Amino acid sequence: MNQHTDTRLDNFIQNDAIAAIVMRQNLKPVEGDHAVIFPPTYKDIGYNIDKLDLSGEIKTVCTIDSVGSQANRMEPIFKKPPYSDLIPRIKVEIRKQAPRGEEIGELIDEVDLLDAGHRIADAVVRFSDGAEEIETAFEKLKKGDASAMAKLAPTSLVFGCWDSRGSSVKLPRIVRSAIRAYNAYKLTRSAQYVPATENYEEAFVKLSDKERNKFSKAGMNHALRTGEPGGVILDSNGYILKEAVLSLSALRALQAQEDEATMKLQRYILGLSLVSLTAPQDPLLRMGCELTADPDRPGTWEQVNCDGTRAPVAISHDDAIAFAKQAAEEFGVGKSKTFIFDPKIAKEALHKKDKEDEGK
């Protein structure tokens, strides 16, 4: 990374007039134009499609990948080189109760913090032998010092978390991203299952009506499904857009006890944020929804200023990695740790919840 790039990226922190960096990228199904794609389905509503009663060109907006889902795709990149050295690795072991005479029980499962849905505020770490250290980091955050959290779980600062069952500290997302399809319309599909043979019944010596009625569930009879969600298709004015924001306002809100420490902290989190934002993403979001960049409509990067003015910026992934490595070295990456889930702490929380419910 040359000195020009270093200074330019540092300016994102130092210049209070810059509110955010915004990236927009048009995406395209691997099947090509007018392909059917499959969004996520949600309980009770199926596809999340909002119909707009407007006179403009946009008639519907369909969620293809939510902010939360995008964060869960971006964060795990720090498991792999060259990103894994940029953060401490926190893992939690879930073990059986130790047999008499032994210090530790049989391993049941191991959870990487990068896979925990609520990040450092997730139950799997809050109810571990690292609970005191985590609580201390949140309490320091309350008092305006994010250094301890950056040493422990820096990606929780990047992608946000809410310690709703503990300190009540709510960390806003510094990096947020979402994918939406505009002018997308729901399709339905039907399916007919034909059994491999029509003669299952003859193979049974004796068969009750109740057993016979369960043939379909067992895959031994014809089965018909109709009106199932069949994906969405875009009309002639439709498009798929990934929009990502790096909030510099939220980044600058992170402070340490001294100015020099604050600068190192903010540079470190900026580096991780830029790496997350510029890293190539796996095109396969789910079966039937594989999206790549649209070469006919290149993505755009903009610096958005507090007064509303915008200016194009160019940030390469190589620049982001180089900046992040330098910032991580100066800040000092925290130590990797393995915590052990503690059922006693979990039980205390459950009993506390029972008392709270009884008081209502």
NUTOR-925190 format. One record per residue (C-alpha): residue in one letter; chain; x, y, z. Coordinates in nm, 3 decimals. Layout:
<rs>
['A'; 'A'; [X; Y; Z]];
...
</rs>
This chain:
<rs>
['M'; 'A'; [0.000; 0.000; 0.000]];
['N'; 'A'; [0.151; 0.329; -0.102]];
['Q'; 'A'; [0.149; 0.641; 0.112]];
['H'; 'A'; [-0.119; 0.803; -0.108]];
['T'; 'A'; [-0.364; 0.519; -0.041]];
['D'; 'A'; [-0.281; 0.517; 0.330]];
['T'; 'A'; [-0.352; 0.889; 0.364]];
['R'; 'A'; [-0.668; 0.867; 0.156]];
['L'; 'A'; [-0.818; 0.591; 0.368]];
['D'; 'A'; [-0.715; 0.765; 0.691]];
['N'; 'A'; [-0.902; 1.071; 0.566]];
['F'; 'A'; [-1.229; 0.876; 0.589]];
['I'; 'A'; [-1.181; 0.876; 0.966]];
['Q'; 'A'; [-1.026; 1.217; 1.016]];
['N'; 'A'; [-1.264; 1.416; 0.798]];
['D'; 'A'; [-1.587; 1.461; 0.995]];
['A'; 'A'; [-1.754; 1.599; 0.683]];
['I'; 'A'; [-1.768; 1.248; 0.531]];
['A'; 'A'; [-2.072; 1.052; 0.649]];
['A'; 'A'; [-2.037; 0.720; 0.471]];
['I'; 'A'; [-1.903; 0.513; 0.185]];
['V'; 'A'; [-2.176; 0.363; -0.032]];
['M'; 'A'; [-2.139; 0.079; -0.280]];
['R'; 'A'; [-2.403; -0.020; -0.535]];
['Q'; 'A'; [-2.364; -0.328; -0.749]];
['N'; 'A'; [-2.605; -0.462; -1.008]];
['L'; 'A'; [-2.635; -0.839; -0.997]];
['K'; 'A'; [-2.750; -1.092; -1.251]];
['P'; 'A'; [-2.864; -1.456; -1.225]];
['V'; 'A'; [-2.614; -1.705; -1.363]];
['E'; 'A'; [-2.891; -1.824; -1.595]];
['G'; 'A'; [-2.903; -1.477; -1.753]];
['D'; 'A'; [-3.178; -1.222; -1.814]];
['H'; 'A'; [-3.540; -1.308; -1.730]];
['A'; 'A'; [-3.434; -1.604; -1.518]];
['V'; 'A'; [-3.648; -1.719; -1.228]];
['I'; 'A'; [-3.472; -1.669; -0.894]];
['F'; 'A'; [-3.569; -1.790; -0.550]];
['P'; 'A'; [-3.575; -1.538; -0.263]];
['P'; 'A'; [-3.580; -1.648; 0.102]];
['T'; 'A'; [-3.918; -1.747; 0.248]];
['Y'; 'A'; [-4.041; -1.610; 0.578]];
['K'; 'A'; [-4.293; -1.750; 0.823]];
['D'; 'A'; [-4.655; -1.661; 0.746]];
['I'; 'A'; [-4.574; -1.444; 0.442]];
['G'; 'A'; [-4.355; -1.655; 0.213]];
['Y'; 'A'; [-4.152; -1.420; -0.007]];
['N'; 'A'; [-4.108; -1.068; 0.130]];
['I'; 'A'; [-4.245; -0.862; -0.160]];
['D'; 'A'; [-4.368; -0.507; -0.100]];
['K'; 'A'; [-4.605; -0.360; -0.356]];
['L'; 'A'; [-4.569; 0.014; -0.400]];
['D'; 'A'; [-4.872; 0.225; -0.484]];
['L'; 'A'; [-4.666; 0.477; -0.674]];
['S'; 'A'; [-4.671; 0.623; -1.022]];
['G'; 'A'; [-4.297; 0.572; -1.072]];
['E'; 'A'; [-4.114; 0.290; -1.245]];
['I'; 'A'; [-4.069; 0.079; -0.929]];
['K'; 'A'; [-4.380; -0.128; -0.861]];
['T'; 'A'; [-4.249; -0.398; -0.624]];
['V'; 'A'; [-3.947; -0.451; -0.399]];
['C'; 'A'; [-3.846; -0.807; -0.308]];
['T'; 'A'; [-3.593; -0.901; -0.042]];
['I'; 'A'; [-3.329; -1.130; -0.190]];
['D'; 'A'; [-3.084; -1.117; 0.101]];
['S'; 'A'; [-3.154; -0.922; 0.420]];
['V'; 'A'; [-2.908; -0.708; 0.615]];
['G'; 'A'; [-2.874; -0.980; 0.877]];
['S'; 'A'; [-2.822; -1.252; 0.618]];
['Q'; 'A'; [-2.560; -1.049; 0.435]];
['A'; 'A'; [-2.369; -0.989; 0.760]];
['N'; 'A'; [-2.374; -1.363; 0.829]];
['R'; 'A'; [-2.219; -1.423; 0.486]];
['M'; 'A'; [-1.954; -1.153; 0.520]];
['E'; 'A'; [-1.829; -1.219; 0.873]];
['P'; 'A'; [-1.705; -1.579; 0.826]];
['I'; 'A'; [-1.444; -1.469; 0.569]];
['F'; 'A'; [-1.223; -1.400; 0.871]];
['K'; 'A'; [-1.190; -1.776; 0.923]];
['K'; 'A'; [-0.967; -1.803; 0.616]];
['P'; 'A'; [-0.628; -1.660; 0.514]];
['P'; 'A'; [-0.534; -1.387; 0.445]];
['Y'; 'A'; [-0.807; -1.251; 0.673]];
['S'; 'A'; [-0.775; -1.489; 0.970]];
['D'; 'A'; [-0.468; -1.311; 1.111]];
['L'; 'A'; [-0.660; -0.983; 1.135]];
['I'; 'A'; [-0.879; -1.086; 1.429]];
['P'; 'A'; [-0.863; -1.304; 1.740]];
['R'; 'A'; [-1.037; -1.640; 1.700]];
['I'; 'A'; [-1.290; -1.712; 1.972]];
['K'; 'A'; [-1.437; -2.060; 2.002]];
['V'; 'A'; [-1.677; -2.208; 2.255]];
['E'; 'A'; [-1.677; -2.575; 2.350]];
['I'; 'A'; [-1.996; -2.743; 2.467]];
['R'; 'A'; [-1.910; -3.043; 2.681]];
['K'; 'A'; [-2.085; -3.309; 2.887]];
['Q'; 'A'; [-2.055; -3.295; 3.263]];
['A'; 'A'; [-1.712; -3.415; 3.370]];
['P'; 'A'; [-1.709; -3.768; 3.516]];
['R'; 'A'; [-1.596; -3.801; 3.875]];
['G'; 'A'; [-1.220; -3.767; 3.900]];
['E'; 'A'; [-1.184; -3.587; 3.566]];
['E'; 'A'; [-1.150; -3.215; 3.504]];
['I'; 'A'; [-1.332; -3.193; 3.174]];
['G'; 'A'; [-1.620; -3.375; 3.008]];
['E'; 'A'; [-1.659; -3.520; 2.660]];
['L'; 'A'; [-1.679; -3.266; 2.378]];
['I'; 'A'; [-2.031; -3.235; 2.233]];
['D'; 'A'; [-1.988; -2.942; 1.996]];
['E'; 'A'; [-1.762; -2.648; 1.916]];
['V'; 'A'; [-1.893; -2.312; 1.799]];
['D'; 'A'; [-1.687; -2.046; 1.627]];
['L'; 'A'; [-1.789; -1.697; 1.735]];
['L'; 'A'; [-1.795; -1.598; 1.367]];
['D'; 'A'; [-2.089; -1.838; 1.326]];
['A'; 'A'; [-2.287; -1.721; 1.629]];
['G'; 'A'; [-2.599; -1.531; 1.525]];
['H'; 'A'; [-2.581; -1.268; 1.800]];
['R'; 'A'; [-2.202; -1.249; 1.791]];
['I'; 'A'; [-2.041; -1.168; 2.127]];
['A'; 'A'; [-2.390; -1.124; 2.280]];
['D'; 'A'; [-2.494; -1.476; 2.180]];
['A'; 'A'; [-2.606; -1.715; 2.454]];
['V'; 'A'; [-2.332; -1.964; 2.368]];
['V'; 'A'; [-2.062; -1.718; 2.480]];
['R'; 'A'; [-2.258; -1.526; 2.745]];
['F'; 'A'; [-2.314; -1.854; 2.930]];
['S'; 'A'; [-1.951; -1.962; 2.913]];
['D'; 'A'; [-1.652; -1.928; 3.141]];
['G'; 'A'; [-1.570; -1.615; 2.942]];
['A'; 'A'; [-1.884; -1.440; 3.071]];
['E'; 'A'; [-1.697; -1.211; 3.310]];
['E'; 'A'; [-1.455; -1.095; 3.041]];
['I'; 'A'; [-1.742; -1.032; 2.799]];
['E'; 'A'; [-1.941; -0.842; 3.061]];
['T'; 'A'; [-1.637; -0.626; 3.138]];
['A'; 'A'; [-1.593; -0.541; 2.769]];
['F'; 'A'; [-1.959; -0.436; 2.745]];
['E'; 'A'; [-1.935; -0.228; 3.064]];
['K'; 'A'; [-1.629; -0.048; 2.926]];
['L'; 'A'; [-1.826; 0.020; 2.608]];
['K'; 'A'; [-2.097; 0.178; 2.821]];
['K'; 'A'; [-1.834; 0.412; 2.961]];
['G'; 'A'; [-1.711; 0.504; 2.613]];
['D'; 'A'; [-1.410; 0.275; 2.566]];
['A'; 'A'; [-1.440; 0.020; 2.282]];
['S'; 'A'; [-1.080; -0.106; 2.305]];
['A'; 'A'; [-1.156; -0.415; 2.513]];
['M'; 'A'; [-1.432; -0.521; 2.277]];
['A'; 'A'; [-1.203; -0.467; 1.976]];
['K'; 'A'; [-0.945; -0.696; 2.140]];
['L'; 'A'; [-1.207; -0.960; 2.213]];
['A'; 'A'; [-1.459; -0.952; 1.927]];
['P'; 'A'; [-1.383; -0.681; 1.669]];
['T'; 'A'; [-1.633; -0.814; 1.413]];
['S'; 'A'; [-1.909; -0.752; 1.667]];
['L'; 'A'; [-1.819; -0.384; 1.630]];
['V'; 'A'; [-1.814; -0.408; 1.250]];
['F'; 'A'; [-2.146; -0.591; 1.206]];
['G'; 'A'; [-2.319; -0.482; 1.525]];
['C'; 'A'; [-2.479; -0.666; 1.813]];
['W'; 'A'; [-2.723; -0.606; 2.098]];
['D'; 'A'; [-2.656; -0.731; 2.449]];
['S'; 'A'; [-3.029; -0.725; 2.516]];
['R'; 'A'; [-3.014; -0.975; 2.804]];
['G'; 'A'; [-2.714; -0.824; 2.977]];
['S'; 'A'; [-2.571; -0.473; 2.967]];
['S'; 'A'; [-2.833; -0.355; 2.711]];
['V'; 'A'; [-2.550; -0.210; 2.499]];
['K'; 'A'; [-2.658; -0.190; 2.136]];
['L'; 'A'; [-2.383; -0.161; 1.878]];
['P'; 'A'; [-2.495; -0.019; 1.543]];
['R'; 'A'; [-2.373; -0.188; 1.226]];
['I'; 'A'; [-2.075; -0.006; 1.080]];
['V'; 'A'; [-2.108; -0.223; 0.768]];
['R'; 'A'; [-2.455; -0.310; 0.641]];
['S'; 'A'; [-2.555; -0.462; 0.311]];
['A'; 'A'; [-2.872; -0.591; 0.148]];
['I'; 'A'; [-2.979; -0.734; -0.188]];
['R'; 'A'; [-3.317; -0.646; -0.333]];
['A'; 'A'; [-3.498; -0.714; -0.659]];
['Y'; 'A'; [-3.706; -0.435; -0.807]];
['N'; 'A'; [-4.016; -0.503; -1.017]];
['A'; 'A'; [-4.017; -0.871; -0.924]];
['Y'; 'A'; [-4.332; -1.081; -0.937]];
['K'; 'A'; [-4.414; -1.403; -0.758]];
['L'; 'A'; [-4.455; -1.729; -0.947]];
['T'; 'A'; [-4.607; -2.056; -0.828]];
['R'; 'A'; [-4.518; -2.412; -0.904]];
['S'; 'A'; [-4.679; -2.754; -0.874]];
['A'; 'A'; [-4.530; -3.101; -0.846]];
['Q'; 'A'; [-4.662; -3.452; -0.905]];
['Y'; 'A'; [-4.493; -3.753; -0.750]];
['V'; 'A'; [-4.545; -4.083; -0.929]];
['P'; 'A'; [-4.448; -4.394; -0.727]];
['A'; 'A'; [-4.197; -4.636; -0.872]];
['T'; 'A'; [-4.461; -4.909; -0.876]];
['E'; 'A'; [-4.840; -4.925; -0.852]];
['N'; 'A'; [-4.828; -5.264; -0.679]];
['Y'; 'A'; [-4.712; -5.184; -0.325]];
['E'; 'A'; [-5.048; -5.288; -0.176]];
['E'; 'A'; [-5.032; -5.639; -0.316]];
['A'; 'A'; [-4.706; -5.703; -0.132]];
['F'; 'A'; [-4.876; -5.673; 0.208]];
['V'; 'A'; [-5.046; -5.976; 0.365]];
['K'; 'A'; [-5.285; -5.757; 0.563]];
['L'; 'A'; [-5.329; -5.382; 0.541]];
['S'; 'A'; [-5.558; -5.155; 0.743]];
['D'; 'A'; [-5.728; -4.847; 0.599]];
['K'; 'A'; [-5.519; -4.633; 0.836]];
['E'; 'A'; [-5.198; -4.782; 0.701]];
['R'; 'A'; [-5.319; -4.752; 0.343]];
['N'; 'A'; [-5.396; -4.381; 0.393]];
['K'; 'A'; [-5.036; -4.323; 0.495]];
['F'; 'A'; [-4.894; -4.456; 0.169]];
['S'; 'A'; [-4.840; -4.103; 0.032]];
['K'; 'A'; [-4.648; -3.992; 0.339]];
['A'; 'A'; [-4.427; -4.298; 0.309]];
['G'; 'A'; [-4.360; -4.231; -0.060]];
['M'; 'A'; [-4.561; -4.528; -0.187]];
['N'; 'A'; [-4.848; -4.344; -0.356]];
['H'; 'A'; [-4.914; -4.054; -0.590]];
['A'; 'A'; [-4.869; -3.711; -0.429]];
['L'; 'A'; [-4.965; -3.373; -0.567]];
['R'; 'A'; [-4.853; -3.030; -0.448]];
['T'; 'A'; [-4.996; -2.718; -0.606]];
['G'; 'A'; [-4.959; -2.344; -0.562]];
['E'; 'A'; [-4.621; -2.364; -0.394]];
['P'; 'A'; [-4.383; -2.064; -0.409]];
['G'; 'A'; [-4.210; -2.090; -0.746]];
['G'; 'A'; [-3.958; -1.809; -0.730]];
['V'; 'A'; [-3.986; -1.461; -0.874]];
['I'; 'A'; [-3.928; -1.315; -1.218]];
['L'; 'A'; [-3.837; -0.958; -1.309]];
['D'; 'A'; [-4.028; -0.760; -1.566]];
['S'; 'A'; [-3.859; -0.565; -1.846]];
['N'; 'A'; [-3.780; -0.279; -1.606]];
['G'; 'A'; [-3.661; -0.506; -1.326]];
['Y'; 'A'; [-3.314; -0.530; -1.177]];
['I'; 'A'; [-3.130; -0.678; -0.879]];
['L'; 'A'; [-2.923; -0.441; -0.670]];
['K'; 'A'; [-2.680; -0.496; -0.386]];
['E'; 'A'; [-2.643; -0.185; -0.171]];
['A'; 'A'; [-2.376; -0.166; 0.098]];
['V'; 'A'; [-2.289; 0.112; 0.340]];
['L'; 'A'; [-1.986; 0.173; 0.557]];
['S'; 'A'; [-2.105; 0.423; 0.818]];
['L'; 'A'; [-1.813; 0.647; 0.907]];
['S'; 'A'; [-2.034; 0.828; 1.157]];
['A'; 'A'; [-2.083; 0.502; 1.350]];
['L'; 'A'; [-1.711; 0.425; 1.319]];
['R'; 'A'; [-1.608; 0.761; 1.465]];
['A'; 'A'; [-1.838; 0.698; 1.760]];
['L'; 'A'; [-1.595; 0.425; 1.873]];
['Q'; 'A'; [-1.357; 0.578; 2.124]];
['A'; 'A'; [-1.068; 0.477; 2.349]];
['Q'; 'A'; [-0.924; 0.648; 2.656]];
['E'; 'A'; [-0.666; 0.855; 2.468]];
['D'; 'A'; [-0.660; 1.023; 2.127]];
['E'; 'A'; [-0.374; 0.811; 1.993]];
['A'; 'A'; [-0.545; 0.490; 2.110]];
['T'; 'A'; [-0.871; 0.608; 1.954]];
['M'; 'A'; [-0.702; 0.660; 1.619]];
['K'; 'A'; [-0.546; 0.314; 1.626]];
['L'; 'A'; [-0.881; 0.161; 1.724]];
['Q'; 'A'; [-1.073; 0.339; 1.449]];
['R'; 'A'; [-0.811; 0.253; 1.184]];
['Y'; 'A'; [-0.830; -0.113; 1.289]];
['I'; 'A'; [-1.209; -0.130; 1.263]];
['L'; 'A'; [-1.202; 0.068; 0.936]];
['G'; 'A'; [-0.957; -0.187; 0.793]];
['L'; 'A'; [-1.181; -0.480; 0.889]];
['S'; 'A'; [-1.483; -0.295; 0.750]];
['L'; 'A'; [-1.316; -0.224; 0.416]];
['V'; 'A'; [-1.202; -0.586; 0.386]];
['S'; 'A'; [-1.556; -0.706; 0.456]];
['L'; 'A'; [-1.705; -0.466; 0.205]];
['T'; 'A'; [-1.462; -0.535; -0.080]];
['A'; 'A'; [-1.412; -0.911; -0.041]];
['P'; 'A'; [-1.561; -1.126; -0.319]];
['Q'; 'A'; [-1.883; -1.292; -0.208]];
['D'; 'A'; [-1.993; -1.644; -0.292]];
['P'; 'A'; [-2.256; -1.605; -0.567]];
['L'; 'A'; [-2.469; -1.895; -0.437]];
['L'; 'A'; [-2.710; -1.742; -0.187]];
['R'; 'A'; [-2.939; -2.046; -0.190]];
['M'; 'A'; [-3.050; -2.311; -0.435]];
['G'; 'A'; [-3.207; -2.133; -0.731]];
['C'; 'A'; [-3.052; -1.798; -0.641]];
['E'; 'A'; [-2.698; -1.771; -0.775]];
['L'; 'A'; [-2.604; -1.413; -0.857]];
['T'; 'A'; [-2.295; -1.260; -1.012]];
['A'; 'A'; [-2.199; -0.903; -1.097]];
['D'; 'A'; [-2.366; -0.761; -1.409]];
['P'; 'A'; [-2.078; -0.672; -1.646]];
['D'; 'A'; [-2.306; -0.443; -1.848]];
['R'; 'A'; [-2.377; -0.228; -1.543]];
['P'; 'A'; [-2.058; -0.183; -1.339]];
['G'; 'A'; [-2.083; -0.115; -0.967]];
['T'; 'A'; [-2.027; 0.228; -0.818]];
['W'; 'A'; [-1.849; 0.350; -0.506]];
['E'; 'A'; [-1.931; 0.689; -0.359]];
['Q'; 'A'; [-1.815; 0.905; -0.074]];
['V'; 'A'; [-2.128; 1.060; 0.075]];
['N'; 'A'; [-2.070; 1.383; 0.265]];
['C'; 'A'; [-2.277; 1.516; 0.553]];
['D'; 'A'; [-2.404; 1.802; 0.335]];
['G'; 'A'; [-2.545; 1.549; 0.087]];
['T'; 'A'; [-2.283; 1.594; -0.182]];
['R'; 'A'; [-2.131; 1.282; -0.336]];
['A'; 'A'; [-1.803; 1.200; -0.500]];
['P'; 'A'; [-1.681; 0.878; -0.666]];
['V'; 'A'; [-1.413; 0.681; -0.482]];
['A'; 'A'; [-1.205; 0.380; -0.581]];
['I'; 'A'; [-1.119; 0.121; -0.316]];
['S'; 'A'; [-0.963; -0.206; -0.425]];
['H'; 'A'; [-0.966; -0.521; -0.217]];
['D'; 'A'; [-0.586; -0.528; -0.224]];
['D'; 'A'; [-0.576; -0.174; -0.080]];
['A'; 'A'; [-0.823; -0.277; 0.189]];
['I'; 'A'; [-0.617; -0.583; 0.292]];
['A'; 'A'; [-0.292; -0.385; 0.302]];
['F'; 'A'; [-0.451; -0.111; 0.512]];
['A'; 'A'; [-0.615; -0.365; 0.745]];
['K'; 'A'; [-0.287; -0.552; 0.803]];
['Q'; 'A'; [-0.101; -0.234; 0.889]];
['A'; 'A'; [-0.381; -0.113; 1.118]];
['A'; 'A'; [-0.407; -0.452; 1.291]];
['E'; 'A'; [-0.034; -0.456; 1.358]];
['E'; 'A'; [-0.044; -0.106; 1.508]];
['F'; 'A'; [-0.353; -0.174; 1.721]];
['G'; 'A'; [-0.245; -0.520; 1.828]];
['V'; 'A'; [-0.478; -0.809; 1.752]];
['G'; 'A'; [-0.628; -0.967; 2.065]];
['K'; 'A'; [-0.541; -1.320; 2.175]];
['S'; 'A'; [-0.737; -1.614; 2.039]];
['K'; 'A'; [-0.928; -1.801; 2.310]];
['T'; 'A'; [-1.141; -2.105; 2.372]];
['F'; 'A'; [-1.425; -2.069; 2.621]];
['I'; 'A'; [-1.628; -2.353; 2.768]];
['F'; 'A'; [-2.007; -2.334; 2.792]];
['D'; 'A'; [-2.111; -2.334; 3.158]];
['P'; 'A'; [-2.458; -2.483; 3.229]];
['K'; 'A'; [-2.452; -2.329; 3.580]];
['I'; 'A'; [-2.443; -1.977; 3.436]];
['A'; 'A'; [-2.720; -2.071; 3.193]];
['K'; 'A'; [-2.935; -2.210; 3.477]];
['E'; 'A'; [-2.890; -1.890; 3.678]];
['A'; 'A'; [-3.016; -1.693; 3.380]];
['L'; 'A'; [-3.316; -1.926; 3.341]];
['H'; 'A'; [-3.405; -1.892; 3.710]];
['K'; 'A'; [-3.373; -1.516; 3.684]];
['K'; 'A'; [-3.609; -1.521; 3.386]];
['D'; 'A'; [-3.859; -1.731; 3.584]];
['K'; 'A'; [-3.859; -1.473; 3.866]];
['E'; 'A'; [-3.908; -1.189; 3.618]];
['D'; 'A'; [-4.204; -1.372; 3.461]];
['E'; 'A'; [-4.358; -1.437; 3.802]];
['G'; 'A'; [-4.340; -1.067; 3.884]];
['K'; 'A'; [-4.542; -0.968; 3.578]];
</rs>
